[in-house]
């Protein structure tokens, strides 16, 4: 494999030695990069940023830090007009620096750009580069997954009451910093037996949501409704920020709201949490007002009853109304066979053995697996790899995952899961495959190289949004009875006719109307 190259921006470089909470993770990036031959680069835009610092002493110290990294050279100079055409408006010097960093990424001079700048992440998303722009925690997690063999316990979300949690747990440290009256508020949560979702790893709290059911008169939200889910606290510990656990907690909240007929979910968030705000907006939350303390109020109405007519594209509809989706005739429906081991990794929350009931009575029971890992299997956004030749799949189409035979698993030879296509790519180079799937893949680099992508036989990469799991799964005999399958299951991705899908649709129970 060619050596990977990471481009880091000014603020990341400064943070490598500044006494801030992120210092340990940044130092780990530097250490792992050195250990595994990953190049750390800076670009001329970094020097431009520093030149604007009027503090000469600080400027000199920062330049000395940049000297420790390789300087990216040989990039063609681009005019402001060229940068604006490709990367959007340049209204100030910092915009120009951001555009130059993205230009280096776009030119394939580096594999990834590491930045904590929320505006840069937004700009990257607008020009189709978001998968290659990583946060500090994304980068650290990518390094660990790609190069470090590590066996750890898969996390799961469990129900707790607030009084079961210790106010001295490390997860509450930064909450106190943001909200000085935290201790008094948390004591009231305990007294009220407030419900919580707790994400535990090795008996530690890695993530947490404290929730409350409110009426509109209590919530005073812009959107109305008699039953409103307030996400009082949404927190992932700093040590786990690169693990996609925020997405796991958000999935828990949105599925819960849809399954339990809430009219609205909302939370408040400080503007400085730009990446969390971006995640919330991706799944249909919108900013409706600002509180007296400066927090943004983010609201997401829950669609109930008949869906409105589709006016835009099906993918945007699914994102805005997640987990609900459009499944009219204009949307393709695809049967997707998947091997049991990859099914377990993609969908760990339903990897139950034969000795267990197919699905527990609680909506989201413990995650059970036969192996221990912590790949991105608990997220909403996932990726599926195969050598299928089909070119018919498009964003917004529906995927119906069929797990092939494994006598040890309860859902063997069944359709278990429904998802919505985000994008489809054909990749013919192993290194490009690893780079493309960095943020979402449950496949190891060795497995991806073993797929041997070539121009003659590229790997099809299907990025998708997990909508839900049918309870119970639809088994082989039922699929044959419905006319979805013949005597034998399909061995590759197959488009279903509208008649086949409509027959199957009645047997799929996601816990909400669709």
C-alpha positions as CSV (number, residue, x, y, z in Angstrom):
1,X,0.0,0.0,0.0
2,X,1.2,3.5,-0.8
3,X,1.9,5.6,2.2
4,X,-1.1,7.7,3.3
5,X,-0.8,11.5,3.6
6,X,-2.7,13.7,6.0
7,X,-3.0,17.4,5.6
8,X,-3.6,19.4,8.8
9,X,-4.7,23.0,9.2
10,X,-3.2,25.7,11.4
11,X,-5.3,25.2,14.4
12,X,-4.6,21.5,14.5
13,X,-0.9,22.2,14.4
14,X,-1.1,24.7,17.2
15,X,-3.1,22.2,19.3
16,X,-0.4,19.6,19.1
17,X,1.5,21.4,21.9
18,X,-1.0,23.7,23.5
19,X,-2.3,22.6,26.9
20,X,-5.9,21.8,25.8
21,X,-8.1,18.8,26.5
22,X,-7.5,17.6,22.9
23,X,-3.7,17.4,23.4
24,X,-3.6,13.7,24.1
25,X,-5.6,12.8,21.0
26,X,-3.5,15.1,18.8
27,X,-0.3,13.6,20.2
28,X,-1.7,10.1,19.4
29,X,-2.3,11.2,15.8
30,X,1.4,12.3,15.5
31,X,2.7,9.2,17.3
32,X,0.6,6.7,15.2
33,X,1.4,8.5,12.0
34,X,5.1,8.3,12.7
35,X,4.8,4.7,13.7
36,X,3.0,3.5,10.6
37,X,4.6,5.8,8.0
38,X,1.6,8.1,7.5
39,X,2.8,11.5,6.3
40,X,1.7,14.6,8.1
41,X,1.7,17.7,5.9
42,X,1.0,21.4,6.1
43,X,0.2,23.7,3.1
44,X,1.1,27.3,2.3
45,X,-2.4,28.3,3.5
46,X,-1.2,27.4,7.0
47,X,1.6,30.0,6.7
48,X,-0.8,32.6,5.5
49,X,-3.0,32.1,8.5
50,X,0.0,32.5,10.8
51,X,1.3,35.6,9.0
52,X,-2.0,37.3,10.0
53,X,-1.2,36.9,13.7
54,X,-0.1,40.3,15.0
55,X,1.6,38.8,18.1
56,X,5.2,38.4,16.9
57,X,6.2,36.0,19.7
58,X,3.3,33.7,19.2
59,X,3.8,33.8,15.5
60,X,7.4,32.7,15.9
61,X,6.4,29.8,18.2
62,X,3.7,28.7,15.7
63,X,6.2,28.7,12.8
64,X,8.6,26.6,14.8
65,X,5.8,24.0,15.2
66,X,5.1,24.0,11.5
67,X,8.7,23.2,10.9
68,X,8.1,19.7,12.4
69,X,5.9,18.8,9.5
70,X,6.5,18.1,5.8
71,X,5.5,21.0,3.6
72,X,3.3,20.2,0.7
73,X,5.0,21.5,-2.5
74,X,4.4,21.5,-6.2
75,X,0.7,22.4,-6.2
76,X,-0.3,24.6,-9.1
77,X,-1.3,28.2,-8.1
78,X,-5.0,28.8,-8.4
79,X,-6.5,32.2,-8.8
80,X,-9.3,33.4,-6.5
81,X,-11.7,33.0,-9.4
82,X,-10.7,29.4,-9.8
83,X,-11.1,28.7,-6.1
84,X,-14.5,30.4,-6.0
85,X,-15.7,28.4,-9.0
86,X,-14.8,25.1,-7.3
87,X,-15.1,25.8,-3.6
88,X,-17.6,28.6,-3.2
89,X,-17.4,32.3,-2.1
90,X,-14.3,33.9,-0.7
91,X,-15.2,36.8,1.5
92,X,-12.2,36.9,3.8
93,X,-8.7,35.6,4.2
94,X,-9.7,32.6,6.2
95,X,-12.1,31.5,3.3
96,X,-9.2,31.7,0.9
97,X,-7.1,29.5,3.2
98,X,-9.9,27.0,3.5
99,X,-10.3,26.8,-0.2
100,X,-6.6,26.3,-0.7
101,X,-6.6,23.4,1.7
102,X,-9.6,21.8,-0.1
103,X,-7.8,22.4,-3.4
104,X,-4.9,20.3,-2.2
105,X,-7.3,17.6,-1.2
106,X,-9.2,17.8,-4.5
107,X,-5.9,17.5,-6.4
108,X,-5.2,14.2,-4.6
109,X,-2.0,15.6,-3.2
110,X,-3.1,14.2,0.1
111,X,-5.6,11.5,1.2
112,X,-7.4,13.4,4.0
113,X,-7.6,16.8,5.5
114,X,-7.9,17.1,9.3
115,X,-9.8,20.1,10.5
116,X,-12.0,21.1,13.5
117,X,-13.4,24.1,11.5
118,X,-17.1,23.6,11.1
119,X,-17.3,26.0,8.2
120,X,-14.6,24.2,6.4
121,X,-16.5,20.9,6.9
122,X,-19.7,22.5,5.4
123,X,-17.7,23.9,2.4
124,X,-16.3,20.4,1.8
125,X,-19.7,18.8,2.0
126,X,-21.1,21.3,-0.6
127,X,-18.4,20.2,-3.1
128,X,-18.5,16.5,-2.5
129,X,-15.3,16.2,-0.4
130,X,-16.9,15.6,3.1
131,X,-15.8,11.9,3.2
132,X,-12.2,13.0,3.1
133,X,-12.3,15.8,5.6
134,X,-11.9,14.4,9.1
135,X,-12.1,15.8,12.6
136,X,-9.3,15.1,15.1
137,X,-11.3,12.2,16.4
138,X,-12.2,10.9,13.0
139,X,-8.5,10.9,12.1
140,X,-7.5,9.1,15.3
141,X,-10.2,6.5,14.9
142,X,-9.2,6.0,11.2
143,X,-5.6,5.4,12.2
144,X,-6.5,2.9,14.9
145,X,-8.9,1.0,12.6
146,X,-6.5,1.0,9.7
147,X,-3.3,0.1,11.4
148,X,-3.8,-1.0,15.0
149,X,-5.2,-4.5,15.8
150,X,-7.4,-4.0,18.8
151,X,-10.1,-6.1,20.5
152,X,-12.5,-4.3,22.7
153,X,-16.1,-4.7,23.8
154,X,-18.8,-3.5,21.5
155,X,-20.9,-0.8,23.2
156,X,-24.6,-0.8,23.7
157,X,-27.3,1.6,24.8
158,X,-29.2,0.7,28.0
159,X,-32.0,2.3,29.9
160,X,-31.1,4.0,33.2
161,X,-32.8,6.4,35.6
162,X,-30.9,9.6,36.4
163,X,-30.6,8.5,40.1
164,X,-28.5,5.5,39.0
165,X,-25.8,7.7,37.6
166,X,-23.0,9.2,39.6
167,X,-22.6,13.0,39.4
168,X,-18.9,12.4,39.7
169,X,-18.6,10.5,36.4
170,X,-16.1,12.0,34.0
171,X,-18.7,12.5,31.3
172,X,-20.2,15.4,33.3
173,X,-17.0,17.5,33.6
174,X,-17.5,19.5,30.4
175,X,-21.2,19.8,31.0
176,X,-20.5,21.7,34.2
177,X,-18.1,24.0,32.3
178,X,-20.9,24.8,29.8
179,X,-23.7,25.0,32.4
180,X,-22.6,26.1,35.9
181,X,-25.9,25.3,37.5
182,X,-25.5,21.7,36.3
183,X,-25.3,20.0,39.8
184,X,-28.6,21.5,41.0
185,X,-30.3,20.6,37.7
186,X,-28.9,17.1,37.8
187,X,-30.1,16.6,41.4
188,X,-33.6,17.6,40.2
189,X,-33.3,15.0,37.4
190,X,-32.5,12.3,40.0
191,X,-35.5,13.3,42.2
192,X,-37.8,13.3,39.1
193,X,-36.5,9.8,38.1
194,X,-35.7,11.2,34.7
195,X,-35.1,8.6,31.9
196,X,-31.7,8.2,30.3
197,X,-30.0,6.3,27.5
198,X,-26.5,5.3,28.6
199,X,-23.9,4.1,26.2
200,X,-21.5,1.9,28.2
201,X,-18.1,0.5,27.4
202,X,-16.3,-1.6,30.0
203,X,-18.7,-0.3,32.6
204,X,-17.8,3.3,31.7
205,X,-20.3,5.9,30.4
206,X,-19.1,6.7,26.9
207,X,-22.2,8.6,25.9
208,X,-25.5,9.8,27.4
209,X,-28.9,11.2,26.6
210,X,-31.1,12.4,29.4
211,X,-34.7,12.8,28.1
212,X,-38.1,14.1,29.1
213,X,-41.6,13.9,27.6
214,X,-43.2,17.4,27.5
215,X,-46.4,19.0,26.3
216,X,-46.2,22.0,24.1
217,X,-47.0,24.4,26.9
218,X,-43.9,23.1,28.7
219,X,-41.6,23.0,25.7
220,X,-42.7,26.3,24.1
221,X,-41.3,25.1,20.8
222,X,-42.1,26.6,17.5
223,X,-43.6,23.3,16.2
224,X,-46.6,22.2,18.1
225,X,-48.0,18.9,19.3
226,X,-49.2,17.3,22.5
227,X,-46.3,14.8,22.9
228,X,-42.8,16.2,22.6
229,X,-39.5,14.5,23.3
230,X,-36.9,16.8,24.9
231,X,-33.3,15.7,24.6
232,X,-32.1,17.5,27.8
233,X,-28.5,16.2,27.6
234,X,-26.7,14.8,24.5
235,X,-23.1,14.0,25.3
236,X,-20.3,11.7,24.2
237,X,-17.1,11.6,26.3
238,X,-14.1,13.3,24.6
239,X,-12.2,10.0,24.6
240,X,-14.8,8.4,22.3
241,X,-15.7,11.3,20.0
242,X,-14.2,9.5,16.9
243,X,-16.3,6.3,17.4
244,X,-19.5,7.6,15.8
245,X,-21.3,7.1,19.1
246,X,-23.1,10.5,18.7
247,X,-24.8,9.0,15.6
248,X,-25.7,5.9,17.6
249,X,-27.4,8.0,20.3
250,X,-29.2,10.1,17.7
251,X,-30.4,6.9,16.0
252,X,-31.7,5.7,19.4
253,X,-33.6,9.0,20.0
254,X,-35.1,9.2,16.5
255,X,-36.2,5.6,16.4
256,X,-37.7,6.0,19.8
257,X,-39.6,9.1,18.8
258,X,-41.0,7.5,15.7
259,X,-41.9,4.2,17.4
260,X,-43.7,6.0,20.3
261,X,-45.7,8.5,18.3
262,X,-44.0,11.7,19.4
263,X,-44.9,14.8,17.5
264,X,-41.5,16.5,17.9
265,X,-38.0,16.0,19.1
266,X,-35.9,18.9,20.2
267,X,-32.7,20.0,22.0
268,X,-30.7,23.1,22.7
269,X,-27.0,23.3,21.7
270,X,-24.4,26.1,21.9
271,X,-23.3,27.4,18.5
272,X,-19.7,26.3,19.2
273,X,-20.7,22.7,18.7
274,X,-20.7,23.1,14.9
275,X,-20.2,19.4,14.1
276,X,-23.1,18.3,16.3
277,X,-25.3,21.0,14.7
278,X,-24.2,19.7,11.3
279,X,-25.2,16.1,12.3
280,X,-28.5,17.2,13.6
281,X,-29.3,19.2,10.4
282,X,-28.4,16.3,8.2
283,X,-31.2,14.3,9.8
284,X,-33.9,17.0,9.6
285,X,-33.4,19.2,12.7
286,X,-33.7,22.9,12.1
287,X,-32.8,25.9,14.2
288,X,-36.0,27.6,15.2
289,X,-34.9,30.1,17.9
290,X,-32.2,31.1,20.3
291,X,-32.5,30.9,24.0
292,X,-31.7,33.6,26.6
293,X,-28.4,31.8,27.3
294,X,-27.4,31.9,23.6
295,X,-28.2,28.2,22.9
296,X,-29.8,27.3,19.5
297,X,-33.1,25.5,19.8
298,X,-33.0,22.6,17.2
299,X,-36.4,21.0,16.4
300,X,-37.4,18.0,14.3
301,X,-41.1,17.3,13.7
302,X,-42.0,13.6,13.6
303,X,-44.2,12.7,10.6
304,X,-47.2,10.6,11.5
305,X,-49.9,9.3,9.3
306,X,-49.8,9.5,5.5
307,X,-46.7,11.0,4.0
308,X,-46.9,14.1,1.9
309,X,-46.3,13.8,-1.8
310,X,-42.7,13.6,-2.9
311,X,-41.7,17.0,-4.4
312,X,-37.9,16.8,-4.3
313,X,-35.6,13.8,-4.5
314,X,-36.2,10.7,-2.4
315,X,-32.9,10.9,-0.5
316,X,-33.4,14.4,0.7
317,X,-36.9,13.4,1.8
318,X,-35.6,10.4,3.8
319,X,-32.9,12.5,5.5
320,X,-35.3,15.3,6.5
321,X,-37.9,12.9,7.8
322,X,-35.7,10.1,9.1
323,X,-36.5,7.3,9.8
324,X,-39.5,7.6,7.5
325,X,-39.0,7.4,3.7
326,X,-40.7,7.5,0.3
327,X,-41.3,4.2,-1.4
328,X,-43.4,5.2,-4.4
329,X,-43.0,3.7,-7.9
330,X,-40.3,6.2,-8.8
331,X,-38.0,4.6,-6.2
332,X,-36.1,1.4,-7.0
333,X,-36.3,-1.5,-4.6
334,X,-33.3,-3.9,-4.4
335,X,-32.8,-7.2,-2.7
336,X,-29.3,-7.3,-1.2
337,X,-27.8,-10.6,-0.1
338,X,-25.2,-10.3,2.7
339,X,-23.0,-12.9,4.3
340,X,-23.7,-13.5,8.0
341,X,-20.4,-12.2,9.3
342,X,-20.8,-8.9,7.5
343,X,-24.4,-8.7,8.5
344,X,-23.4,-9.1,12.1
345,X,-20.9,-6.3,11.8
346,X,-23.2,-3.9,9.8
347,X,-26.2,-4.6,12.1
348,X,-24.9,-5.6,15.5
349,X,-28.1,-4.7,17.3
350,X,-29.9,-7.7,15.7
351,X,-27.1,-10.3,15.8
352,X,-29.0,-12.7,18.1
353,X,-28.2,-16.3,18.4
354,X,-30.6,-19.2,17.8
355,X,-31.1,-19.7,21.5
356,X,-32.5,-16.2,21.9
357,X,-35.9,-14.9,20.8
358,X,-35.6,-13.4,17.3
359,X,-36.2,-9.9,18.7
360,X,-36.5,-8.9,22.4
361,X,-39.7,-7.4,23.6
362,X,-37.9,-4.0,24.3
363,X,-37.5,-2.0,21.1
364,X,-33.7,-1.9,21.5
365,X,-32.3,-4.7,23.6
366,X,-28.7,-5.4,24.3
367,X,-26.3,-5.8,21.4
368,X,-25.1,-9.4,21.2
369,X,-22.2,-10.5,19.0
370,X,-20.0,-13.5,18.7
371,X,-16.9,-11.3,18.5
372,X,-15.6,-8.2,20.1
373,X,-14.9,-5.1,17.9
374,X,-15.8,-1.5,17.7
375,X,-16.2,-0.8,14.0
376,X,-18.9,1.6,12.8
377,X,-21.7,-0.9,12.9
378,X,-24.0,1.2,15.2
379,X,-24.3,4.2,13.0
380,X,-27.1,5.5,10.7
381,X,-24.8,6.1,7.8
382,X,-23.1,2.8,6.6
383,X,-21.4,1.4,3.6
384,X,-21.8,-2.0,1.8
385,X,-19.2,-3.4,-0.6
386,X,-19.7,-6.0,-3.3
387,X,-18.8,-6.9,-6.9
388,X,-22.4,-6.5,-8.2
389,X,-22.5,-5.4,-11.9
390,X,-25.8,-3.5,-11.6
391,X,-25.8,0.1,-12.6
392,X,-29.4,0.7,-11.8
393,X,-29.1,1.7,-8.1
394,X,-29.5,5.4,-7.4
395,X,-29.7,7.7,-4.4
396,X,-33.1,7.4,-2.6
397,X,-33.6,3.8,-3.7
398,X,-34.6,1.2,-1.1
399,X,-32.3,-1.7,0.0
400,X,-33.7,-4.8,1.6
401,X,-30.9,-6.8,3.2
402,X,-31.2,-10.6,3.2
403,X,-28.9,-12.5,5.5
404,X,-27.7,-15.8,4.0
405,X,-27.6,-19.1,5.8
406,X,-26.0,-19.3,9.3
407,X,-27.6,-21.9,11.6
408,X,-26.1,-20.1,14.6
409,X,-28.1,-16.9,14.0
410,X,-31.8,-16.4,14.5
411,X,-32.3,-14.3,11.4
412,X,-30.6,-16.8,9.1
413,X,-32.1,-16.8,5.5
414,X,-34.3,-13.8,6.2
415,X,-34.8,-10.2,5.1
416,X,-34.0,-8.3,8.2
417,X,-33.3,-4.7,7.4
418,X,-34.4,-1.8,5.2
419,X,-32.1,1.1,4.2
420,X,-32.0,4.0,1.8
421,X,-29.2,4.6,-0.7
422,X,-27.1,7.7,-0.3
423,X,-24.6,7.3,-3.1
424,X,-23.1,4.5,-5.3
425,X,-19.5,4.4,-6.5
426,X,-17.4,1.9,-8.5
427,X,-13.8,1.9,-7.2
428,X,-11.0,0.0,-9.0
429,X,-8.0,0.6,-6.7
430,X,-7.5,-0.9,-3.2
431,X,-6.1,2.2,-1.6
432,X,-8.9,4.4,-3.0
433,X,-11.4,1.9,-1.6
434,X,-9.8,2.2,1.8
435,X,-9.8,6.0,1.6
436,X,-13.4,6.3,0.3
437,X,-14.8,4.2,3.1
438,X,-12.7,5.6,6.0
439,X,-15.6,7.1,8.0
440,X,-18.1,4.3,7.8
441,X,-16.6,0.9,6.9
442,X,-17.0,-2.2,9.0
443,X,-14.5,-3.9,6.7
444,X,-10.8,-4.1,7.6
445,X,-8.2,-2.8,5.2
446,X,-7.0,-6.4,4.6
447,X,-10.6,-7.5,3.7
448,X,-10.9,-4.6,1.3
449,X,-7.6,-5.4,-0.4
450,X,-8.7,-9.0,-0.6
451,X,-11.7,-7.9,-2.7
452,X,-9.0,-7.0,-5.3
453,X,-10.7,-4.0,-7.0
454,X,-9.5,-3.6,-10.6
455,X,-10.7,-1.7,-13.7
456,X,-12.1,-4.9,-15.0
457,X,-13.7,-5.9,-11.7
458,X,-14.3,-2.8,-9.6
459,X,-15.8,-2.9,-6.1
460,X,-19.3,-1.3,-5.9
461,X,-19.5,0.9,-2.8
462,X,-23.1,1.6,-1.6
463,X,-23.4,4.3,1.0
464,X,-26.7,4.0,2.8
465,X,-28.9,5.2,5.6
466,X,-30.2,2.5,8.0
467,X,-33.9,2.9,8.4
468,X,-34.8,0.0,10.6
469,X,-35.0,-3.7,11.2
470,X,-38.3,-5.6,10.6
471,X,-39.7,-7.3,13.6
472,X,-39.8,-10.2,13.0
473,X,-37.5,-10.9,10.1
474,X,-39.2,-12.2,6.9
475,X,-37.9,-15.8,6.5
476,X,-37.2,-17.7,3.3
477,X,-40.4,-19.7,3.3
478,X,-42.5,-16.5,3.7
479,X,-40.5,-14.8,0.9
480,X,-41.2,-17.7,-1.4
481,X,-44.9,-17.8,-0.4
482,X,-45.1,-14.0,-1.2
483,X,-43.5,-14.5,-4.6
484,X,-40.5,-12.4,-3.7
485,X,-38.1,-15.4,-4.1
486,X,-38.2,-18.5,-6.1
487,X,-36.9,-21.9,-5.1
488,X,-33.5,-20.5,-4.2
489,X,-32.5,-17.0,-2.9
490,X,-30.8,-14.6,-5.3
491,X,-27.0,-14.7,-5.1
492,X,-26.4,-11.0,-6.0
493,X,-28.2,-7.7,-5.8
494,X,-31.5,-8.0,-7.6
495,X,-34.1,-5.3,-8.4
496,X,-37.6,-6.2,-7.2
497,X,-40.7,-5.5,-9.3
498,X,-43.4,-3.2,-7.8
499,X,-45.6,-6.3,-7.3
500,X,-42.9,-8.1,-5.5
501,X,-42.2,-5.1,-3.3
502,X,-45.8,-4.5,-2.5
503,X,-46.2,-8.2,-1.5
504,X,-43.2,-8.0,0.7
505,X,-44.2,-4.6,2.2
506,X,-47.1,-6.0,4.1
507,X,-44.7,-8.4,5.9
508,X,-42.2,-5.8,6.9
509,X,-42.8,-4.3,10.3
510,X,-40.4,-1.4,11.2
511,X,-42.5,-0.3,14.2
512,X,-44.0,2.7,12.4
513,X,-46.2,3.3,9.4
514,X,-44.4,3.8,6.1
